[in-house]
Amino acid sequence: MTRDMLKEYHELQIAADDVKNHINDCENELKELEAESLTSDNASGHKKYVISGNSARYQSKKTLLMQRKQHLQQLEKKIADRSHDVENFIFQIDSIRLQRIFILRYIDNLPWFKVAMDLGSGSSEEAVRKEHDRYLKSLGL
């Protein structure tokens, strides 16, 4: 775990949503492509689908969309793994107070003054930040 990984957590959550939306877009494009390109042929009495129009163009576009979806799914897994690393680090902190500081700061993405306010008991922004920094320093981070 590094300080940069902690700071990056909120961006990872935003990126995860973006990637999920892009995956959905790919799936919708694939469905549209198939709907546009495949036609039903009932001449033989059996339902079968044939590619209408330019089959090379269809295959090329389908391949590109499938590859894009696969790359996005790999990115989604990478983002999830990195997010889990940060969450595991935070949830393994023994001190409940320190754990709350890290949850409020990184998972809830609050600025230091709000972290201090949420902790209550007269905690100042500076005191909370120092407590956070001392803990990371004790871990060599």
Salt bridges, closest charged atoms under 4 A:
GLU8 OE1 - ARG82 NH2 2.59
GLU27 OE2 - LYS69 NZ 3.25
GLU29 OE2 - ARG68 NH1 3.97
GLU34 OE2 - LYS62 NZ 3.62
ASP81 OD2 - LYS77 NZ 2.91
GLU125 OE2 - ARG129 NH2 3.74
GLU126 OE1 - ARG129 NH2 3.24
GLU131 OE1 - ARG97 NE 2.99
ASP133 OD1 - ARG3 NH1 3.52
ASP133 OD1 - HIS132 ND1 2.87
